[in-house]
Amino acid sequence: MDSVISMTIAPVTHDLGGFKVHRTLPSKQRTMVGPFIFFDQMGPARLRPGDGIDVRPHPHINLATVTYLFAGAIDHRDSLGTFQRIEPGAVNLMTAGRGIAHSERSPAEERAAGPELDGIQTWLALPQAKEELEPGFEHTPAAALPLVEGDGVRLQLIMGEGFGIQSPVTQHSPTIYAAITLSPGAALMIDHPADERALYLIEGDATVDGNQLLPMHLTLLAPGHLPLLTSHAGARLMLCGGAPMEGERHVWWNFVSSRRDRINEAKRAWRAGEFILPPDDHDEFIPLPEVPLTVSYP
């Protein structure tokens, strides 16, 4: 393997019934890439007629979630009273800070035909000085996100600054996050200087400096390299990364923090019903699990 690639992370796949989720962060090999501490590919899938995604209200602390769709739609509701539908190409940024609860559900009008689901959901760790921020929510429509287009390349900048453009989406620490589409035969220089960067191949074929990328794997790029990304038959990818976080982060279920005692306090508070639920989606919630799917302690 060429030195341009420092690590390749295989996904852990969870079958959630009507669709699959492929998770590459956190992993045993690596917890974070820049601020990214959780990286999920949802689908692609089309659910059966009458079915839908119903992620009941659940809590988060000390992180920000970023939802980005390629197909389908999701209705977001949270304890701030937010209701927002996200559709392909737009960004939902939810800053949990000191604590928030939210739900994610398929729109009612899409369930009869069987809704689509295809997208990426990521969590970003917050800097220690910002972990207890007031919670917030921000929606940026697709038309407001800057694009680089030409020579068979389409790059939509979701967060951060690079490739001659800057995203309006709030970043709590230096971040690069982009959706890239390459036509057959196209090439793009990954000339972003972030110390920690990774490419995720969603579909198609792609190489970096001649090294083949594996679909649904997170490929970490070595610092200091400005590799050439190419595709023979066409590809869709995500580029993510940013400045390294100061110190490790603990992950337990939906909680992320630099302090284990803060996670234990959040577990106690959720179990005790002390989190506020979304005002228009409060009849049910996800109970605290005995054994969560995601646990990562440094």
Rosetta blueprint (number, residue, H / E / L):
1 M L
2 D L
3 S L
4 V L
5 I E
6 S E
7 M E
8 T E
9 I E
10 A L
11 P L
12 V E
13 T E
14 H E
15 D E
16 L L
17 G L
18 G L
19 F L
20 K E
21 V E
22 H E
23 R E
24 T E
25 L E
26 P L
27 S L
28 K L
29 Q L
30 R L
31 T L
32 M L
33 V E
34 G L
35 P L
36 F E
37 I E
38 F E
39 F E
40 D E
41 Q E
42 M E
43 G E
44 P E
45 A E
46 R E
47 L L
48 R L
49 P L
50 G L
51 D L
52 G L
53 I L
54 D E
55 V E
56 R E
57 P E
58 H E
59 P E
60 H E
61 I E
62 N L
63 L E
64 A E
65 T E
66 V E
67 T E
68 Y E
69 L E
70 F E
71 A E
72 G E
73 A L
74 I E
75 D E
76 H E
77 R E
78 D E
79 S L
80 L L
81 G L
82 T L
83 F E
84 Q E
85 R E
86 I E
87 E L
88 P L
89 G L
90 A L
91 V E
92 N E
93 L E
94 M E
95 T E
96 A L
97 G L
98 R L
99 G L
100 I E
101 A E
102 H E
103 S E
104 E E
105 R E
106 S L
107 P L
108 A H
109 E H
110 E H
111 R L
112 A L
113 A L
114 G L
115 P L
116 E E
117 L E
118 D E
119 G E
120 I E
121 Q E
122 T E
123 W E
124 L E
125 A E
126 L L
127 P L
128 Q H
129 A H
130 K H
131 E L
132 E L
133 L L
134 E L
135 P L
136 G E
137 F E
138 E E
139 H E
140 T E
141 P L
142 A H
143 A H
144 A H
145 L L
146 P L
147 L E
148 V E
149 E E
150 G E
151 D L
152 G L
153 V E
154 R E
155 L E
156 Q E
157 L E
158 I E
159 M E
160 G L
161 E E
162 G E
163 F L
164 G L
165 I E
166 Q E
167 S L
168 P L
169 V L
170 T L
171 Q L
172 H L
173 S L
174 P L
175 T E
176 I E
177 Y E
178 A E
179 A E
180 I E
181 T E
182 L E
183 S L
184 P L
185 G L
186 A L
187 A E
188 L E
189 M E
190 I L
191 D L
192 H L
193 P L
194 A L
195 D L
196 E E
197 R E
198 A E
199 L E
200 Y E
201 L E
202 I E
203 E E
204 G E
205 D L
206 A L
207 T E
208 V E
209 D L
210 G L
211 N E
212 Q E
213 L L
214 L L
215 P E
216 M L
217 H L
218 L E
219 T E
220 L E
221 L E
222 A L
223 P L
224 G L
225 H L
226 L L
227 P L
228 L E
229 L E
230 T E
231 S L
232 H L
233 A L
234 G L
235 A E
236 R E
237 L E
238 M E
239 L E
240 C E
241 G E
242 G E
243 A L
244 P L
245 M L
246 E L
247 G L
248 E L
249 R L
250 H E
251 V E
252 W E
253 W L
254 N L
255 F E
256 V E
257 S E
258 S L
259 R L
260 R H
261 D H
262 R H
263 I H
264 N H
265 E H
266 A H
267 K H
268 R H
269 A H
270 W H
271 R H
272 A L
273 G L
274 E L
275 F L
276 I L
277 L L
278 P L
279 P L
280 D L
281 D L
282 H L
283 D L
284 E L
285 F L
286 I L
287 P L
288 L L
289 P L
290 E L
291 V L
292 P L
293 L L
294 T L
295 V E
296 S E
297 Y L
298 P L
